[in-house]
Amino acid sequence: MWKLAMILFIIIGPTLAGLGALVPLSIYGVGTFNALLLVGGAATGAAIAIPVSYWVATRLGALMDASSART
């Protein structure tokens, strides 16, 4: 399950990190933002991506097990 989660993290991690980086840019604007908030938002998004990737991997694993049990 962890192998699938790591493959999914390659996609989910940068996506959530980018969303986390957009939050300070949206709130403060491009000219007046604090770079520490930008890095913190990106790091928070990447940290949230770890359990999200594992959750998606378990859901996909359950779907694969259910489809293999039917055949």
PDB file with SEQRES, HELIX, SHEET and CRYST1 records, atoms N, CA, C and O in Angstrom:
SEQRES   1 A   71  MET TRP LYS LEU ALA MET ILE LEU PHE ILE ILE ILE GLY          
SEQRES   2 A   71  PRO THR LEU ALA GLY LEU GLY ALA LEU VAL PRO LEU SER          
SEQRES   3 A   71  ILE TYR GLY VAL GLY THR PHE ASN ALA LEU LEU LEU VAL          
SEQRES   4 A   71  GLY GLY ALA ALA THR GLY ALA ALA ILE ALA ILE PRO VAL          
SEQRES   5 A   71  SER TYR TRP VAL ALA THR ARG LEU GLY ALA LEU MET ASP          
SEQRES   6 A   71  ALA SER SER ALA ARG THR                                      
HELIX    1 AA1 TRP A    2  TYR A   28  1                                  27    
HELIX    2 AA2 ALA A   35  ARG A   70  1                                  36    
CRYST1    1.000    1.000    1.000  90.00  90.00  90.00 P 1           1          
ATOM      1  N   MET A   1       0.811  -1.186   0.000  1.00  0.00           N  
ATOM      2  CA  MET A   1       0.000   0.000   0.000  1.00  0.00           C  
ATOM      3  C   MET A   1       0.863   1.262   0.000  1.00  0.00           C  
ATOM      4  O   MET A   1       0.491   2.273  -0.595  1.00  0.00           O  
ATOM      5  N   TRP A   2       2.021   1.200   0.671  1.00  0.00           N  
ATOM      6  CA  TRP A   2       2.884   2.376   0.742  1.00  0.00           C  
ATOM      7  C   TRP A   2       3.497   2.706  -0.607  1.00  0.00           C  
ATOM      8  O   TRP A   2       3.756   3.871  -0.908  1.00  0.00           O  
ATOM      9  N   LYS A   3       3.733   1.673  -1.427  1.00  0.00           N  
ATOM     10  CA  LYS A   3       4.289   1.952  -2.758  1.00  0.00           C  
ATOM     11  C   LYS A   3       3.304   2.756  -3.596  1.00  0.00           C  
ATOM     12  O   LYS A   3       3.682   3.714  -4.270  1.00  0.00           O  
ATOM     13  N   LEU A   4       2.041   2.356  -3.545  1.00  0.00           N  
ATOM     14  CA  LEU A   4       1.014   3.092  -4.272  1.00  0.00           C  
ATOM     15  C   LEU A   4       0.851   4.502  -3.706  1.00  0.00           C  
ATOM     16  O   LEU A   4       0.655   5.458  -4.455  1.00  0.00           O  
ATOM     17  N   ALA A   5       0.933   4.625  -2.391  1.00  0.00           N  
ATOM     18  CA  ALA A   5       0.815   5.943  -1.758  1.00  0.00           C  
ATOM     19  C   ALA A   5       1.960   6.859  -2.188  1.00  0.00           C  
ATOM     20  O   ALA A   5       1.749   8.055  -2.387  1.00  0.00           O  
ATOM     21  N   MET A   6       3.155   6.318  -2.332  1.00  0.00           N  
ATOM     22  CA  MET A   6       4.284   7.147  -2.752  1.00  0.00           C  
ATOM     23  C   MET A   6       4.141   7.575  -4.214  1.00  0.00           C  
ATOM     24  O   MET A   6       4.514   8.691  -4.575  1.00  0.00           O  
ATOM     25  N   ILE A   7       3.613   6.708  -5.034  1.00  0.00           N  
ATOM     26  CA  ILE A   7       3.369   7.087  -6.426  1.00  0.00           C  
ATOM     27  C   ILE A   7       2.306   8.181  -6.491  1.00  0.00           C  
ATOM     28  O   ILE A   7       2.434   9.132  -7.262  1.00  0.00           O  
ATOM     29  N   LEU A   8       1.266   8.044  -5.687  1.00  0.00           N  
ATOM     30  CA  LEU A   8       0.224   9.064  -5.654  1.00  0.00           C  
ATOM     31  C   LEU A   8       0.737  10.372  -5.061  1.00  0.00           C  
ATOM     32  O   LEU A   8       0.271  11.447  -5.439  1.00  0.00           O  
ATOM     33  N   PHE A   9       1.691  10.290  -4.138  1.00  0.00           N  
ATOM     34  CA  PHE A   9       2.253  11.495  -3.533  1.00  0.00           C  
ATOM     35  C   PHE A   9       2.968  12.358  -4.559  1.00  0.00           C  
ATOM     36  O   PHE A   9       3.040  13.577  -4.403  1.00  0.00           O  
ATOM     37  N   ILE A  10       3.497  11.734  -5.612  1.00  0.00           N  
ATOM     38  CA  ILE A  10       4.172  12.479  -6.670  1.00  0.00           C  
ATOM     39  C   ILE A  10       3.201  13.464  -7.330  1.00  0.00           C  
ATOM     40  O   ILE A  10       3.616  14.531  -7.782  1.00  0.00           O  
ATOM     41  N   ILE A  11       1.928  13.115  -7.386  1.00  0.00           N  
ATOM     42  CA  ILE A  11       0.922  13.992  -7.980  1.00  0.00           C  
ATOM     43  C   ILE A  11       0.238  14.853  -6.922  1.00  0.00           C  
ATOM     44  O   ILE A  11       0.061  16.055  -7.117  1.00  0.00           O  
ATOM     45  N   ILE A  12      -0.146  14.238  -5.802  1.00  0.00           N  
ATOM     46  CA  ILE A  12      -0.931  14.937  -4.785  1.00  0.00           C  
ATOM     47  C   ILE A  12      -0.069  15.942  -4.020  1.00  0.00           C  
ATOM     48  O   ILE A  12      -0.550  17.020  -3.670  1.00  0.00           O  
ATOM     49  N   GLY A  13       1.189  15.610  -3.756  1.00  0.00           N  
ATOM     50  CA  GLY A  13       2.067  16.484  -2.989  1.00  0.00           C  
ATOM     51  C   GLY A  13       2.258  17.864  -3.603  1.00  0.00           C  
ATOM     52  O   GLY A  13       1.985  18.866  -2.943  1.00  0.00           O  
ATOM     53  N   PRO A  14       2.716  17.942  -4.838  1.00  0.00           N  
ATOM     54  CA  PRO A  14       2.882  19.275  -5.436  1.00  0.00           C  
ATOM     55  C   PRO A  14       1.567  20.023  -5.626  1.00  0.00           C  
ATOM     56  O   PRO A  14       1.534  21.252  -5.580  1.00  0.00           O  
ATOM     57  N   THR A  15       0.484  19.276  -5.838  1.00  0.00           N  
ATOM     58  CA  THR A  15      -0.810  19.933  -5.994  1.00  0.00           C  
ATOM     59  C   THR A  15      -1.224  20.637  -4.706  1.00  0.00           C  
ATOM     60  O   THR A  15      -1.594  21.811  -4.730  1.00  0.00           O  
ATOM     61  N   LEU A  16      -1.163  19.923  -3.582  1.00  0.00           N  
ATOM     62  CA  LEU A  16      -1.543  20.532  -2.310  1.00  0.00           C  
ATOM     63  C   LEU A  16      -0.524  21.569  -1.849  1.00  0.00           C  
ATOM     64  O   LEU A  16      -0.895  22.548  -1.202  1.00  0.00           O  
ATOM     65  N   ALA A  17       0.754  21.370  -2.171  1.00  0.00           N  
ATOM     66  CA  ALA A  17       1.760  22.387  -1.836  1.00  0.00           C  
ATOM     67  C   ALA A  17       1.504  23.661  -2.627  1.00  0.00           C  
ATOM     68  O   ALA A  17       1.657  24.762  -2.097  1.00  0.00           O  
ATOM     69  N   GLY A  18       1.123  23.525  -3.869  1.00  0.00           N  
ATOM     70  CA  GLY A  18       0.793  24.700  -4.682  1.00  0.00           C  
ATOM     71  C   GLY A  18      -0.434  25.413  -4.168  1.00  0.00           C  
ATOM     72  O   GLY A  18      -0.486  26.642  -4.152  1.00  0.00           O  
ATOM     73  N   LEU A  19      -1.423  24.644  -3.748  1.00  0.00           N  
ATOM     74  CA  LEU A  19      -2.611  25.269  -3.158  1.00  0.00           C  
ATOM     75  C   LEU A  19      -2.264  25.984  -1.861  1.00  0.00           C  
ATOM     76  O   LEU A  19      -2.774  27.069  -1.586  1.00  0.00           O  
ATOM     77  N   GLY A  20      -1.388  25.366  -1.062  1.00  0.00           N  
ATOM     78  CA  GLY A  20      -0.959  26.011   0.172  1.00  0.00           C  
ATOM     79  C   GLY A  20      -0.172  27.283  -0.087  1.00  0.00           C  
ATOM     80  O   GLY A  20      -0.252  28.232   0.694  1.00  0.00           O  
ATOM     81  N   ALA A  21       0.582  27.314  -1.166  1.00  0.00           N  
ATOM     82  CA  ALA A  21       1.341  28.515  -1.502  1.00  0.00           C  
ATOM     83  C   ALA A  21       0.437  29.605  -2.065  1.00  0.00           C  
ATOM     84  O   ALA A  21       0.759  30.789  -1.971  1.00  0.00           O  
ATOM     85  N   LEU A  22      -0.685  29.214  -2.645  1.00  0.00           N  
ATOM     86  CA  LEU A  22      -1.606  30.212  -3.190  1.00  0.00           C  
ATOM     87  C   LEU A  22      -2.379  30.962  -2.113  1.00  0.00           C  
ATOM     88  O   LEU A  22      -2.831  32.083  -2.348  1.00  0.00           O  
ATOM     89  N   VAL A  23      -2.537  30.369  -0.949  1.00  0.00           N  
ATOM     90  CA  VAL A  23      -3.321  31.010   0.109  1.00  0.00           C  
ATOM     91  C   VAL A  23      -2.704  32.346   0.539  1.00  0.00           C  
ATOM     92  O   VAL A  23      -3.416  33.350   0.535  1.00  0.00           O  
ATOM     93  N   PRO A  24      -1.409  32.412   0.911  1.00  0.00           N  
ATOM     94  CA  PRO A  24      -0.874  33.732   1.266  1.00  0.00           C  
ATOM     95  C   PRO A  24      -0.842  34.707   0.097  1.00  0.00           C  
ATOM     96  O   PRO A  24      -1.001  35.913   0.285  1.00  0.00           O  
ATOM     97  N   LEU A  25      -0.634  34.185  -1.113  1.00  0.00           N  
ATOM     98  CA  LEU A  25      -0.649  35.080  -2.270  1.00  0.00           C  
ATOM     99  C   LEU A  25      -2.036  35.656  -2.503  1.00  0.00           C  
ATOM    100  O   LEU A  25      -2.172  36.808  -2.914  1.00  0.00           O  
ATOM    101  N   SER A  26      -3.070  34.856  -2.240  1.00  0.00           N  
ATOM    102  CA  SER A  26      -4.438  35.336  -2.410  1.00  0.00           C  
ATOM    103  C   SER A  26      -4.821  36.332  -1.331  1.00  0.00           C  
ATOM    104  O   SER A  26      -5.539  37.296  -1.597  1.00  0.00           O  
ATOM    105  N   ILE A  27      -4.351  36.108  -0.129  1.00  0.00           N  
ATOM    106  CA  ILE A  27      -4.732  36.973   0.985  1.00  0.00           C  
ATOM    107  C   ILE A  27      -3.978  38.298   0.936  1.00  0.00           C  
ATOM    108  O   ILE A  27      -4.583  39.364   1.052  1.00  0.00           O  
ATOM    109  N   TYR A  28      -2.659  38.234   0.764  1.00  0.00           N  
ATOM    110  CA  TYR A  28      -1.837  39.436   0.871  1.00  0.00           C  
ATOM    111  C   TYR A  28      -1.497  40.073  -0.465  1.00  0.00           C  
ATOM    112  O   TYR A  28      -1.059  41.223  -0.496  1.00  0.00           O  
ATOM    113  N   GLY A  29      -1.683  39.372  -1.551  1.00  0.00           N  
ATOM    114  CA  GLY A  29      -1.308  39.904  -2.850  1.00  0.00           C  
ATOM    115  C   GLY A  29       0.145  39.595  -3.168  1.00  0.00           C  
ATOM    116  O   GLY A  29       0.901  39.155  -2.302  1.00  0.00           O  
ATOM    117  N   VAL A  30       0.522  39.825  -4.400  1.00  0.00           N  
ATOM    118  CA  VAL A  30       1.858  39.461  -4.851  1.00  0.00           C  
ATOM    119  C   VAL A  30       2.905  40.438  -4.316  1.00  0.00           C  
ATOM    120  O   VAL A  30       4.028  40.027  -4.025  1.00  0.00           O  
ATOM    121  N   GLY A  31       2.569  41.703  -4.183  1.00  0.00           N  
ATOM    122  CA  GLY A  31       3.561  42.696  -3.805  1.00  0.00           C  
ATOM    123  C   GLY A  31       3.836  42.785  -2.316  1.00  0.00           C  
ATOM    124  O   GLY A  31       4.905  43.259  -1.931  1.00  0.00           O  
ATOM    125  N   THR A  32       2.923  42.353  -1.466  1.00  0.00           N  
ATOM    126  CA  THR A  32       3.082  42.595  -0.029  1.00  0.00           C  
ATOM    127  C   THR A  32       3.086  41.314   0.801  1.00  0.00           C  
ATOM    128  O   THR A  32       2.870  41.383   2.011  1.00  0.00           O  
ATOM    129  N   PHE A  33       3.318  40.172   0.212  1.00  0.00           N  
ATOM    130  CA  PHE A  33       3.282  38.937   0.988  1.00  0.00           C  
ATOM    131  C   PHE A  33       4.603  38.703   1.704  1.00  0.00           C  
ATOM    132  O   PHE A  33       5.637  39.251   1.322  1.00  0.00           O  
ATOM    133  N   ASN A  34       4.556  37.888   2.740  1.00  0.00           N  
ATOM    134  CA  ASN A  34       5.748  37.499   3.488  1.00  0.00           C  
ATOM    135  C   ASN A  34       6.236  36.164   2.929  1.00  0.00           C  
ATOM    136  O   ASN A  34       5.449  35.225   2.812  1.00  0.00           O  
ATOM    137  N   ALA A  35       7.491  36.067   2.591  1.00  0.00           N  
ATOM    138  CA  ALA A  35       8.026  34.838   1.997  1.00  0.00           C  
ATOM    139  C   ALA A  35       7.937  33.660   2.958  1.00  0.00           C  
ATOM    140  O   ALA A  35       7.797  32.517   2.522  1.00  0.00           O  
ATOM    141  N   LEU A  36       8.015  33.920   4.249  1.00  0.00           N  
ATOM    142  CA  LEU A  36       7.899  32.846   5.226  1.00  0.00           C  
ATOM    143  C   LEU A  36       6.503  32.229   5.205  1.00  0.00           C  
ATOM    144  O   LEU A  36       6.352  31.021   5.385  1.00  0.00           O  
ATOM    145  N   LEU A  37       5.486  33.055   4.986  1.00  0.00           N  
ATOM    146  CA  LEU A  37       4.125  32.522   4.865  1.00  0.00           C  
ATOM    147  C   LEU A  37       3.977  31.665   3.613  1.00  0.00           C  
ATOM    148  O   LEU A  37       3.276  30.653   3.626  1.00  0.00           O  
ATOM    149  N   LEU A  38       4.632  32.067   2.544  1.00  0.00           N  
ATOM    150  CA  LEU A  38       4.587  31.301   1.301  1.00  0.00           C  
ATOM    151  C   LEU A  38       5.222  29.925   1.495  1.00  0.00           C  
ATOM    152  O   LEU A  38       4.654  28.915   1.080  1.00  0.00           O  
ATOM    153  N   VAL A  39       6.374  29.884   2.112  1.00  0.00           N  
ATOM    154  CA  VAL A  39       7.068  28.615   2.367  1.00  0.00           C  
ATOM    155  C   VAL A  39       6.284  27.774   3.373  1.00  0.00           C  
ATOM    156  O   VAL A  39       6.173  26.558   3.217  1.00  0.00           O  
ATOM    157  N   GLY A  40       5.743  28.420   4.398  1.00  0.00           N  
ATOM    158  CA  GLY A  40       4.952  27.701   5.386  1.00  0.00           C  
ATOM    159  C   GLY A  40       3.694  27.096   4.796  1.00  0.00           C  
ATOM    160  O   GLY A  40       3.320  25.974   5.135  1.00  0.00           O  
ATOM    161  N   GLY A  41       3.042  27.835   3.916  1.00  0.00           N  
ATOM    162  CA  GLY A  41       1.849  27.299   3.258  1.00  0.00           C  
ATOM    163  C   GLY A  41       2.175  26.125   2.357  1.00  0.00           C  
ATOM    164  O   GLY A  41       1.431  25.145   2.313  1.00  0.00           O  
ATOM    165  N   ALA A  42       3.277  26.217   1.642  1.00  0.00           N  
ATOM    166  CA  ALA A  42       3.695  25.120   0.767  1.00  0.00           C  
ATOM    167  C   ALA A  42       4.087  23.890   1.588  1.00  0.00           C  
ATOM    168  O   ALA A  42       3.750  22.766   1.217  1.00  0.00           O  
ATOM    169  N   ALA A  43       4.793  24.096   2.694  1.00  0.00           N  
ATOM    170  CA  ALA A  43       5.186  22.973   3.548  1.00  0.00           C  
ATOM    171  C   ALA A  43       3.972  22.328   4.210  1.00  0.00           C  
ATOM    172  O   ALA A  43       3.913  21.107   4.357  1.00  0.00           O  
ATOM    173  N   THR A  44       3.011  23.148   4.606  1.00  0.00           N  
ATOM    174  CA  THR A  44       1.788  22.603   5.198  1.00  0.00           C  
ATOM    175  C   THR A  44       1.014  21.785   4.179  1.00  0.00           C  
ATOM    176  O   THR A  44       0.506  20.711   4.501  1.00  0.00           O  
ATOM    177  N   GLY A  45       0.920  22.277   2.967  1.00  0.00           N  
ATOM    178  CA  GLY A  45       0.244  21.524   1.910  1.00  0.00           C  
ATOM    179  C   GLY A  45       0.933  20.207   1.619  1.00  0.00           C  
ATOM    180  O   GLY A  45       0.268  19.193   1.402  1.00  0.00           O  
ATOM    181  N   ALA A  46       2.256  20.208   1.612  1.00  0.00           N  
ATOM    182  CA  ALA A  46       2.999  18.959   1.376  1.00  0.00           C  
ATOM    183  C   ALA A  46       2.826  17.993   2.542  1.00  0.00           C  
ATOM    184  O   ALA A  46       2.755  16.781   2.338  1.00  0.00           O  
ATOM    185  N   ALA A  47       2.758  18.519   3.762  1.00  0.00           N  
ATOM    186  CA  ALA A  47       2.562  17.651   4.925  1.00  0.00           C  
ATOM    187  C   ALA A  47       1.154  17.053   4.933  1.00  0.00           C  
ATOM    188  O   ALA A  47       0.971  15.900   5.322  1.00  0.00           O  
ATOM    189  N   ILE A  48       0.180  17.821   4.514  1.00  0.00           N  
ATOM    190  CA  ILE A  48      -1.193  17.304   4.446  1.00  0.00           C  
ATOM    191  C   ILE A  48      -1.312  16.256   3.343  1.00  0.00           C  
ATOM    192  O   ILE A  48      -2.167  15.373   3.417  1.00  0.00           O  
ATOM    193  N   ALA A  49      -0.469  16.346   2.331  1.00  0.00           N  
ATOM    194  CA  ALA A  49      -0.535  15.410   1.209  1.00  0.00           C  
ATOM    195  C   ALA A  49      -0.135  13.993   1.599  1.00  0.00           C  
ATOM    196  O   ALA A  49      -0.533  13.041   0.927  1.00  0.00           O  
ATOM    197  N   ILE A  50       0.633  13.831   2.657  1.00  0.00           N  
ATOM    198  CA  ILE A  50       1.059  12.482   3.060  1.00  0.00           C  
ATOM    199  C   ILE A  50      -0.128  11.630   3.495  1.00  0.00           C  
ATOM    200  O   ILE A  50      -0.307  10.544   2.945  1.00  0.00           O  
ATOM    201  N   PRO A  51      -0.958  12.069   4.463  1.00  0.00           N  
ATOM    202  CA  PRO A  51      -2.111  11.226   4.811  1.00  0.00           C  
ATOM    203  C   PRO A  51      -3.157  11.159   3.702  1.00  0.00           C  
ATOM    204  O   PRO A  51      -3.861  10.156   3.579  1.00  0.00           O  
ATOM    205  N   VAL A  52      -3.269  12.211   2.894  1.00  0.00           N  
ATOM    206  CA  VAL A  52      -4.218  12.175   1.787  1.00  0.00           C  
ATOM    207  C   VAL A  52      -3.795  11.122   0.773  1.00  0.00           C  
ATOM    208  O   VAL A  52      -4.637  10.389   0.255  1.00  0.00           O  
ATOM    209  N   SER A  53      -2.511  11.040   0.486  1.00  0.00           N  
ATOM    210  CA  SER A  53      -2.013  10.030  -0.450  1.00  0.00           C  
ATOM    211  C   SER A  53      -2.254   8.624   0.080  1.00  0.00           C  
ATOM    212  O   SER A  53      -2.639   7.729  -0.672  1.00  0.00           O  
ATOM    213  N   TYR A  54      -2.030   8.434   1.362  1.00  0.00           N  
ATOM    214  CA  TYR A  54      -2.271   7.114   1.934  1.00  0.00           C  
ATOM    215  C   TYR A  54      -3.749   6.769   1.915  1.00  0.00           C  
ATOM    216  O   TYR A  54      -4.114   5.622   1.658  1.00  0.00           O  
ATOM    217  N   TRP A  55      -4.604   7.746   2.182  1.00  0.00           N  
ATOM    218  CA  TRP A  55      -6.048   7.498   2.159  1.00  0.00           C  
ATOM    219  C   TRP A  55      -6.511   7.124   0.750  1.00  0.00           C  
ATOM    220  O   TRP A  55      -7.297   6.192   0.580  1.00  0.00           O  
ATOM    221  N   VAL A  56      -6.023   7.853  -0.262  1.00  0.00           N  
ATOM    222  CA  VAL A  56      -6.391   7.540  -1.645  1.00  0.00           C  
ATOM    223  C   VAL A  56      -5.868   6.159  -2.024  1.00  0.00           C  
ATOM    224  O   VAL A  56      -6.550   5.409  -2.723  1.00  0.00           O  
ATOM    225  N   ALA A  57      -4.666   5.818  -1.572  1.00  0.00           N  
ATOM    226  CA  ALA A  57      -4.099   4.500  -1.879  1.00  0.00           C  
ATOM    227  C   ALA A  57      -4.923   3.383  -1.251  1.00  0.00           C  
ATOM    228  O   ALA A  57      -5.141   2.349  -1.882  1.00  0.00           O  
ATOM    229  N   THR A  58      -5.383   3.576  -0.022  1.00  0.00           N  
ATOM    230  CA  THR A  58      -6.216   2.538   0.604  1.00  0.00           C  
ATOM    231  C   THR A  58      -7.545   2.402  -0.114  1.00  0.00           C  
ATOM    232  O   THR A  58      -8.048   1.292  -0.283  1.00  0.00           O  
ATOM    233  N   ARG A  59      -8.118   3.517  -0.537  1.00  0.00           N  
ATOM    234  CA  ARG A  59      -9.385   3.452  -1.278  1.00  0.00           C  
ATOM    235  C   ARG A  59      -9.188   2.744  -2.622  1.00  0.00           C  
ATOM    236  O   ARG A  59     -10.008   1.911  -3.012  1.00  0.00           O  
ATOM    237  N   LEU A  60      -8.106   3.074  -3.328  1.00  0.00           N  
ATOM    238  CA  LEU A  60      -7.829   2.401  -4.593  1.00  0.00           C  
ATOM    239  C   LEU A  60      -7.534   0.919  -4.379  1.00  0.00           C  
ATOM    240  O   LEU A  60      -7.955   0.080  -5.175  1.00  0.00           O  
ATOM    241  N   GLY A  61      -6.812   0.595  -3.307  1.00  0.00           N  
ATOM    242  CA  GLY A  61      -6.537  -0.805  -2.996  1.00  0.00           C  
ATOM    243  C   GLY A  61      -7.797  -1.579  -2.704  1.00  0.00           C  
ATOM    244  O   GLY A  61      -7.928  -2.731  -3.116  1.00  0.00           O  
ATOM    245  N   ALA A  62      -8.730  -0.963  -1.996  1.00  0.00           N  
ATOM    246  CA  ALA A  62     -10.002  -1.622  -1.712  1.00  0.00           C  
ATOM    247  C   ALA A  62     -10.806  -1.829  -2.991  1.00  0.00           C  
ATOM    248  O   ALA A  62     -11.451  -2.864  -3.158  1.00  0.00           O  
ATOM    249  N   LEU A  63     -10.772  -0.864  -3.883  1.00  0.00           N  
ATOM    250  CA  LEU A  63     -11.478  -1.022  -5.152  1.00  0.00           C  
ATOM    251  C   LEU A  63     -10.852  -2.116  -6.010  1.00  0.00           C  
ATOM    252  O   LEU A  63     -11.559  -2.875  -6.672  1.00  0.00           O  
ATOM    253  N   MET A  64      -9.520  -2.193  -5.995  1.00  0.00           N  
ATOM    254  CA  MET A  64      -8.850  -3.234  -6.773  1.00  0.00           C  
ATOM    255  C   MET A  64      -9.131  -4.614  -6.201  1.00  0.00           C  
ATOM    256  O   MET A  64      -9.316  -5.572  -6.951  1.00  0.00           O  
ATOM    257  N   ASP A  65      -9.166  -4.723  -4.871  1.00  0.00           N  
ATOM    258  CA  ASP A  65      -9.475  -6.010  -4.248  1.00  0.00           C  
ATOM    259  C   ASP A  65     -10.907  -6.427  -4.537  1.00  0.00           C  
ATOM    260  O   ASP A  65     -11.175  -7.608  -4.758  1.00  0.00           O  
ATOM    261  N   ALA A  66     -11.833  -5.469  -4.538  1.00  0.00           N  
ATOM    262  CA  ALA A  66     -13.232  -5.785  -4.816  1.00  0.00           C  
ATOM    263  C   ALA A  66     -13.412  -6.205  -6.262  1.00  0.00           C  
ATOM    264  O   ALA A  66     -14.206  -7.100  -6.552  1.00  0.00           O  
ATOM    265  N   SER A  67     -12.685  -5.569  -7.174  1.00  0.00           N  
ATOM    266  CA  SER A  67     -12.839  -5.947  -8.588  1.00  0.00           C  
ATOM    267  C   SER A  67     -12.184  -7.283  -8.879  1.00  0.00           C  
ATOM    268  O   SER A  67     -12.659  -8.014  -9.748  1.00  0.00           O  
ATOM    269  N   SER A  68     -11.105  -7.631  -8.180  1.00  0.00           N  
ATOM    270  CA  SER A  68     -10.473  -8.927  -8.415  1.00  0.00           C  
ATOM    271  C   SER A  68     -11.274 -10.055  -7.766  1.00  0.00           C  
ATOM    272  O   SER A  68     -11.180 -11.202  -8.202  1.00  0.00           O  
ATOM    273  N   ALA A  69     -12.051  -9.751  -6.745  1.00  0.00           N  
ATOM    274  CA  ALA A  69     -12.870 -10.771  -6.100  1.00  0.00           C  
ATOM    275  C   ALA A  69     -14.075 -11.126  -6.977  1.00  0.00           C  
ATOM    276  O   ALA A  69     -14.593 -12.239  -6.887  1.00  0.00           O  
ATOM    277  N   ARG A  70     -14.523 -10.198  -7.817  1.00  0.00           N  
ATOM    278  CA  ARG A  70     -15.674 -10.458  -8.684  1.00  0.00           C  
ATOM    279  C   ARG A  70     -15.320 -11.344  -9.856  1.00  0.00           C  
ATOM    280  O   ARG A  70     -16.187 -12.045 -10.378  1.00  0.00           O  
ATOM    281  N   THR A  71     -14.076 -11.332 -10.282  1.00  0.00           N  
ATOM    282  CA  THR A  71     -13.717 -12.116 -11.456  1.00  0.00           C  
ATOM    283  C   THR A  71     -13.220 -13.485 -11.098  1.00  0.00           C  
ATOM    284  O   THR A  71     -12.877 -14.268 -11.984  1.00  0.00           O  
TER     285      THR A  71                                                      
END                                                                             
